[in-house]
Amino acid sequence: MAAGANACAAPGGSAAWIELTVRLALSDAELVADALGALTAGAVALEPRIQTSDERDFAYTVEPGEATVRAFLPAPLAPRERRALRRRLTTLPLRGSLPRLRYRAVENLDWSELWREHFTTLRIGRLVVHPSWEPANEGDALAISLDPGQAFGTGQHPTTRLCLAAIERECAPGDTVLDLGTGSGVLALAAARLGAPRVDALDTDPDAVESTRENVRRNGLEDRVHVARGSLHPERGVVEAYDFVVANISSGVVCELLPAMGRALRPGGRLAVSGFMADRAQEVVAAARGAGLAEVAVEQDEEWCAVVARKASS
């Protein structure tokens, strides 16, 4: 998973970003990535160790064990700031000790270009997600042309694939949909392609909002997908406005927002949430049941999970 960073360099050729990397157990890596994502305006990526099995279709398997967290922080980063950052990370409920944090200066970082190295066409059921710089096949009626820009979300990550599969299976023509934490807008676009007449796509990151708006225009779906900066209020939020709610965020944010997401669903509405690894799934299941949702099921792709649930009809 990742979030975007702007391409820039400081005057005089000095580094505009400091790259921080740390390798931890998979169960701890998500916590560290989430914490860094909240602390920096730059990109944060969680990179499990993978073994590619099909270069053409980007097929791979996740190797068990460790993952690398990679974050980009605005330069300069003084020693006292590095010490404060480490103190903040050591307060996390990690299963193991926090390893050494490694830093290096990076010039002219362009996160959107890094995506192009690995973004290839992806098929999930009837849906086809393809890079905007490559044409879709003529027979792909449910094609989504995507450029992630400065936002996370190409469809390649297991959590995005899980959400796309849930949308393809659960989202019916005529449904109103909420995509919470929309990223590049790929999930919102998928719902619209499948016949949703209105999709509200929300994100707190202005880069994600702009990327989604561009992708909505690229796919000619401005009349269906409505993009805004924001989120649901954990204690209030909208009430019974949507037939389907999807959120690909993190276990902590998902658990915090599940009551509001449950209230946002109409009776009989469906929900799919992802963005967390298998060891966090039961925490999310408990939160979904605590929010009054039923038929709660866990779906898994490699080390990552999604929880799918339904709101009672009456």
C-alpha positions in Angstrom: 0.0 0.0 0.0 1.2 3.5 -0.6 0.3 7.1 -0.7 1.5 9.8 -3.1 4.3 12.3 -2.9 5.0 15.3 -5.0 7.9 15.4 -7.4 10.2 18.3 -6.4 13.8 19.2 -5.6 15.2 21.8 -3.2 17.0 24.8 -4.7 20.7 24.3 -5.4 20.3 20.5 -6.1 19.9 19.6 -2.4 17.6 16.7 -1.6 13.9 17.5 -1.3 13.1 14.3 0.5 14.6 11.9 3.1 13.8 8.3 2.4 13.3 6.2 5.6 13.3 2.4 5.4 12.9 -0.2 8.1 12.3 -3.9 7.8 10.0 -5.6 10.3 7.7 -8.6 10.7 4.6 -8.3 8.6 2.4 -8.0 11.6 4.4 -4.9 12.8 4.9 -3.4 9.4 1.3 -2.3 9.0 1.3 -0.4 12.3 4.6 1.4 11.4 3.3 2.3 7.9 0.1 3.6 9.3 1.9 5.7 11.9 4.3 7.1 9.3 1.4 7.9 7.0 -0.1 10.1 9.7 3.2 11.8 10.4 4.5 12.7 6.9 3.3 14.6 3.9 5.3 12.3 1.7 4.7 8.8 0.4 4.6 5.7 2.6 4.8 2.3 1.1 4.4 -1.2 2.7 6.4 -3.7 0.6 6.1 -7.3 1.5 8.7 -9.7 0.1 7.2 -11.0 -3.1 8.1 -13.7 -5.7 6.9 -12.9 -9.2 5.4 -15.8 -11.0 3.9 -14.2 -14.1 5.5 -10.9 -15.4 2.7 -10.4 -18.0 -0.2 -10.5 -15.6 1.7 -9.2 -12.5 1.0 -12.4 -10.7 3.0 -13.0 -7.5 3.0 -14.7 -4.1 3.8 -13.0 -0.9 6.7 -14.6 1.0 6.1 -15.0 4.7 8.2 -13.2 7.2 9.4 -9.6 6.9 8.2 -6.6 5.0 9.9 -3.2 4.3 8.3 0.0 5.2 9.5 2.9 3.0 8.6 6.5 3.8 9.6 9.8 2.3 9.9 12.8 4.7 10.5 16.4 3.6 14.1 17.4 3.9 16.0 18.4 6.0 15.4 16.0 8.9 17.5 17.1 11.9 18.9 14.5 14.4 16.4 15.6 17.1 13.5 15.0 14.6 14.9 11.6 13.9 15.1 10.8 17.6 11.5 12.1 18.1 10.3 9.9 15.2 11.9 6.8 16.7 10.4 7.6 20.1 7.0 7.9 18.5 7.3 4.6 16.7 8.5 2.8 19.8 5.2 3.6 21.5 3.3 1.4 19.0 2.1 -2.0 20.2 4.7 -3.9 18.2 5.2 -7.6 18.7 9.0 -7.2 18.3 11.5 -4.5 19.0 11.8 -1.6 16.5 14.8 -2.2 14.2 17.3 0.4 13.1 15.7 3.2 10.9 17.8 3.8 7.8 17.8 7.2 6.1 19.1 8.5 2.8 18.7 11.7 0.8 16.5 11.5 -2.4 16.5 14.1 -5.2 13.7 14.7 -7.8 11.3 12.2 -6.4 8.4 11.4 -8.7 6.2 8.9 -7.1 3.7 8.7 -10.0 6.6 7.5 -12.3 7.5 4.8 -9.8 3.9 3.3 -10.2 4.4 3.0 -14.0 7.1 0.4 -13.5 4.6 -2.1 -12.0 1.1 -1.1 -13.2 -0.2 -3.5 -15.8 -3.7 -4.5 -16.9 -5.7 -6.3 -14.2 -8.9 -8.3 -14.6 -11.3 -9.0 -11.7 -14.4 -10.8 -13.0 -16.0 -8.5 -15.6 -13.9 -5.5 -14.5 -10.7 -4.6 -16.4 -8.4 -2.0 -14.9 -5.7 -0.7 -17.3 -3.1 2.1 -17.3 -4.2 5.2 -19.0 -1.1 5.1 -21.2 -2.2 1.7 -22.6 -5.4 1.1 -24.6 -8.1 -1.3 -23.5 -9.2 -4.2 -25.6 -12.2 -3.6 -27.8 -14.3 -6.2 -26.0 -13.7 -4.9 -22.5 -17.0 -3.2 -21.9 -16.3 -2.7 -18.2 -12.8 -1.2 -18.6 -11.4 1.4 -16.2 -8.7 3.7 -17.5 -6.5 4.7 -14.6 -3.6 6.9 -13.8 -2.9 6.9 -10.0 -1.0 10.2 -10.3 0.1 11.2 -6.7 -2.5 8.8 -5.1 -2.5 5.2 -4.0 -4.5 2.7 -6.0 -3.7 0.8 -9.2 -5.7 -2.3 -8.3 -2.5 -4.4 -8.1 -2.4 -4.5 -4.3 -4.2 -7.5 -2.7 -6.5 -5.2 -0.6 -7.6 -3.3 -3.7 -8.2 -6.6 -5.5 -10.3 -7.9 -2.6 -12.4 -4.7 -2.7 -12.8 -4.9 -6.5 -13.9 -8.5 -6.2 -16.5 -7.6 -3.5 -17.8 -4.7 -5.7 -18.1 -6.9 -8.7 -20.0 -9.5 -6.8 -22.1 -7.4 -4.4 -22.8 -4.1 -6.1 -26.0 -4.2 -8.2 -27.1 -1.8 -10.9 -29.0 1.1 -9.3 -27.1 1.0 -6.0 -25.9 4.2 -4.4 -22.3 3.8 -3.3 -19.9 5.4 -0.9 -16.1 4.9 -1.5 -14.4 6.0 1.7 -10.7 6.8 1.3 -11.0 6.7 -2.5 -7.2 7.1 -3.3 -7.1 7.0 -7.1 -10.8 6.4 -7.4 -10.5 2.9 -8.8 -13.2 1.4 -6.5 -15.6 4.3 -7.2 -15.1 3.9 -10.9 -15.7 0.2 -10.7 -19.0 0.7 -8.9 -20.1 3.2 -11.6 -19.1 0.9 -14.4 -21.2 -1.8 -12.8 -24.3 0.4 -12.9 -24.3 2.5 -9.8 -26.1 5.8 -10.7 -24.4 7.7 -7.9 -21.1 7.1 -6.2 -19.7 9.5 -3.5 -15.9 9.2 -3.4 -14.3 10.8 -0.3 -10.7 11.2 0.7 -8.9 13.4 3.2 -5.8 13.7 1.0 -6.0 16.6 -1.5 -3.7 14.8 -4.0 -6.0 11.7 -3.9 -9.1 14.0 -4.5 -7.4 15.5 -7.5 -6.3 12.2 -8.9 -9.8 10.7 -8.6 -11.3 13.7 -10.3 -8.9 13.3 -13.2 -9.7 9.6 -13.5 -13.4 10.3 -13.3 -13.1 12.7 -16.2 -10.8 10.3 -18.1 -13.6 7.6 -17.9 -16.4 10.0 -18.7 -18.2 9.3 -15.5 -18.7 12.8 -14.1 -22.5 12.3 -14.0 -22.1 9.3 -11.7 -19.0 9.8 -9.5 -19.0 12.8 -7.2 -15.6 13.4 -5.6 -15.0 15.5 -2.4 -12.4 16.0 0.3 -13.6 14.6 3.6 -14.7 11.5 5.6 -17.5 10.3 7.8 -17.7 11.6 11.3 -17.1 8.7 13.7 -20.0 9.7 15.9 -22.4 11.1 13.4 -22.1 10.8 9.6 -24.9 10.3 7.1 -27.9 8.0 7.9 -29.2 5.3 5.6 -28.0 6.9 2.4 -26.2 4.1 0.6 -26.8 0.6 -0.7 -23.1 -0.2 -0.7 -20.1 1.2 1.3 -16.5 0.3 0.5 -13.4 1.4 2.4 -9.8 0.3 1.7 -7.9 2.1 4.5 -6.4 0.4 7.6 -7.6 -1.7 10.5 -7.5 1.2 13.0 -9.3 3.7 10.8 -11.8 1.0 9.6 -12.6 0.1 13.2 -13.1 3.7 14.2 -15.4 4.4 11.3 -17.4 1.2 11.2 -20.3 2.5 13.4 -20.6 5.5 11.0 -20.4 3.3 8.0 -23.1 1.1 9.4 -25.4 4.1 10.0 -24.7 5.2 6.4 -26.1 1.9 5.0 -29.7 1.5 4.1 -31.5 -1.6 5.5 -30.2 -4.6 3.6 -27.2 -2.6 2.4 -23.7 -4.3 2.0 -20.3 -3.2 3.2 -16.7 -4.2 2.2 -13.7 -3.0 4.1 -10.0 -3.9 3.6 -6.5 -2.5 4.1 -5.3 -4.8 6.8 -3.4 -8.1 7.2 -4.8 -11.4 8.4 -3.8 -10.9 12.1 -6.1 -7.9 12.3 -9.1 -9.5 10.7 -10.9 -10.6 13.9 -10.5 -7.1 15.3 -12.4 -5.7 12.3 -15.0 -8.5 12.5 -15.7 -7.6 16.1 -16.1 -4.0 15.2 -18.5 -4.8 12.3 -20.6 -6.9 14.6 -20.5 -4.2 17.2 -21.8 -1.7 14.6 -24.9 -3.9 14.2 -23.8 -5.6 10.9 -24.6 -9.2 10.2 -23.5 -12.0 7.8 -19.9 -10.9 8.5 -17.4 -12.8 6.4 -13.6 -12.7 6.0 -12.0 -13.0 2.6 -8.2 -13.3 2.2 -5.7 -12.7 -0.6 -2.2 -13.7 0.5 -1.5 -12.0 3.8 -4.2 -9.4 3.4 -7.9 -9.5 4.2 -11.3 -7.9 3.6 -14.4 -8.1 5.7 -17.8 -8.2 4.0 -21.0 -7.7 5.9 -24.7 -6.8 5.5 -27.1 -4.5 7.4 -30.3 -6.1 8.6 -33.3 -5.4 6.4 -35.4 -4.2 9.3 
